[in-house]
Amino acid sequence: MRLLKQLVAVAVVAFAGGALTGAVQGNAFLTLVIGVATAVLAVFVYARVVRWSEHRAPVEVAGKGAVPASPG
């Protein structure tokens, strides 16, 4: 059931983002902005749903450790 909650939440964001992207089809800049915003929102929604449904930190999308530390 948890998987279904997570999948539906992210699918709603993806569907809405796809609809907005299709609405501005002729404008490359707006398509890019809406696409990036949709991706960021989908990750955010996934993280919130994982926190709510699984009662854990969503380490698979955590910002810490995403970029390796520079040597020295």
N, C-alpha and C positions, 0 to 999 in steps of 0.2 A: 504494500500500500504506500510505503514511503517513496518508492521509486515513481509511482504514478503521480503523487503530489509534486515531486520535483520535476518530472517530465512535463506535466500539464502547465506548471508555472512558467517554465522556460519556453515552452511551445507558444504560449500566449504572447510572450514578449517577442519571440521570433516572428510570429504571424503579424503582429501589429507593426513591427519594424519593416517587414516585407511589404506590407500594404502602403506604408509611408514612402518607402523607397520606390515602389511602383508609381506612386502619385507624382513624384518629382523626377520621373524617368528621363526627361530631356536635360536636366541640369546636373552635370557631373559633380560639381562641388557639393551640392545639397545631398546627392546620392552618397558621396563619401562621408559627409558629416553624419547623416542619418544611419548609415551602416556602422560606423564606429560607435555612435551612441547606442545603437541596438546591441552591439556586442558587449559593451561595458555594462549596460543595464541587465542583460541576460546573466552575466557573471555575478552581478550584485544580487539579483533575484535568486539565483541558484544558492548563493551563500546564505542568504536569509532563510530560504526554505530548508536548507540542510540544518541550520541552527534550530529552527522551529520543530522540524519533524524528527530529527535524529538526536537532538540535544547534545550536539558536539560542535567543536570549531571546525569550519570547512578548510582543513589544511591543504587540500588539493588546489585551492585557488587563493591561498594566502600570499600576500605581497612580500612578507619577510622570507628571504632566501631565494626569491625569484631571480635576482641578479647576483652573480657571484661577487664576493668581496675582491677588491683590487689588491694585488700583492704589495707588500711593503708598508 
